[in-house]
């Protein structure tokens, strides 16, 4: 299968990962990049940051800027809408995985 096709498919999974972790605790870009790599997603910061920004624009995440060691770090956490979207995504994912697991 083409890398481009897989990339499109996995993009949705990446969004779900971000929502999941941002619900557990505030996340920032470099931490999220490493977390995604641990799950096999080789994503660059040039790909991740636009995703985070679009999720913020869509009202799924809210950003808090904090000074860490003299640099501003952007922390993201889920909004109520983000939590609702995550809940629905989990339900759909469970349904899909039950269907395709065999």
Number of C-alpha atoms within 10 A of each C-alpha: 5 6 8 9 9 10 14 10 11 13 14 12 15 19 16 19 17 25 26 18 16 23 19 10 12 16 21 19 17 14 10 19 19 15 15 17 13 10 10 9 16 10 16 13 12 8 10 19 15 11 16 21 16 13 19 18 11 12 14 23 26 21 18 14 12 12 9 9 7 7 9 11 17 16 17 26 24 27 18 14 13 23 18 13 16 21 15 12 17 14 11 12 14 11 11 11 10 10 9 7 6 5
